Structures are given as C-alpha cells and as structure tokens.
C-alpha cells in the first residue's frame, strides 16, 4: 500500500523573514546630581503656588494703599493752595488798611580819631557816626533791638565796629542817633597805608559803612517777627580828624524779611 504523501506548505511562506518591530526612542539620561520632574498638563495652574500665595496677596493689597496715598497727597496740595490764597488775600487787606512804607535812612556826619599815619605802631581808629532814621508810617512803629552790627572798612580792611542803641521809633517820627565805633590793633599793609596818606593829601578818603539792625514792626498792639534792616554807604571825607567833612556819599538801604 502506497504511503500517503502530505503536501507541504508553500516554501515561500516559510522562507519569508519576520519583520522586526520599530526601534524604541531612548530616553535621555540626566546628568548626575540632577532631577527631572514631569508635570502633567492638567496639573498646570494659572494661580500662584501655595508657597507664593502670601506674597501674591501682599502685592494685591498694595494698590488700594497707593490710591489712598495719592488721594492724601491731592488733599494736602489743595489745602496748601487754599492756605496760600488766604494768606495772599490777608496780606492784600492788611496792605490796603495800613499802607506800609519802608523807613528812610541817611548819614548825617562822621567824626574820626586815632589815625596817626606818621607812626609805625598799629592804629586804634574811632568813628562817631550820626545816622538819621525816618518812619513815614501813620500806623506802624519800629522796635530796634539788640544784636545790631555797624562796621567801617577801608579797602576791605575793617577799621572799627560798634552797635546801634536799642529804642522804639513811633509813627511819623524822625530819630537821629549817634553810634561810636572803635578799633584796636589795626595793622595796615604798606599799600593800604600809602593809599590813606595819598587820599588825605587829596582830601578824598573813601570809606565803606555797613549797618545791620534787627527790627520788629508794631501794628497796633501786635509785634511782627524780627526783620533785618540793611544800610550800606560809600562815604568820602576830606581828612582823618574830628573835624572831618563829608565830601560825597552814596547810600542805599533795604529790608531782609526772613
């Protein structure tokens, strides 16, 4: 009996190679000492993390404070403007009521002693200066207080100094006062000494008189703060003796309110 022969499958099927799977992507290996943290997309929030929540709250609260500060600044500026306007109006009213006028000053005479230009010893010059002060106001008086300062210079060399008397000058008043100015141990350079000698020969010796006086204005029964009266005068005399006469003078005066 003949053996059965079983047919074998197609040789091509047996010989076909098996397709290999696609190669897997290799994950990068982090460097030593580092960590890689992956956060899923659904866990990314648009609010600050708990660690920064307090900081976020503080920053959020600052806006109202700034607004409050700006409002306070605006109120302060507005109040200051109103006060300035009121002060200006008050000053205008006072001016119309009292019509204040500045006092007038003039240099009347100068008497000089202590200039021995033939000696080599230091000088001890003395000046007796007579000043006329006029108050032209009908409703304002002037208190001349302590702390005044009067100086006489020759070519930037201070020769002597003194003070004014303390007194009150009433309304529509003219006061003539004499003040004694003294210097001691004044040493002159050769050029200054020569200029004094030449000036005396020509009968034209130029001095500078500077006066500063603290004054309070009286308005009724009220006194103001202290102001400073300034009186500066360039005066030329004919000689350096007690009988000196004023040849010419150029004076100006002003008031320093503060």
VENNORPE-V30258 format. One record per run of one state. SS is the DSSP state (hx for helix, st for strand, lp for the rest). FROM is the first residue (numbers start at 0). TO is the last residue. If there is no record, write none. Layout:
SS|FROM|TO / SS|FROM|TO
This chain:
lp|0|9 / hx|10|14 / lp|15|39 / hx|40|42 / lp|43|48 / hx|49|97 / lp|98|102 / st|103|112 / lp|113|121 / st|122|122 / lp|123|124 / st|125|134 / lp|135|138 / st|139|143 / lp|144|147 / st|148|153 / lp|154|155 / st|156|161 / lp|162|165 / st|166|168 / lp|169|171 / st|172|181 / lp|182|184 / st|185|185 / lp|186|188 / hx|189|201 / lp|202|203 / st|204|218 / lp|219|220 / st|221|236 / lp|237|244 / st|245|255 / lp|256|257
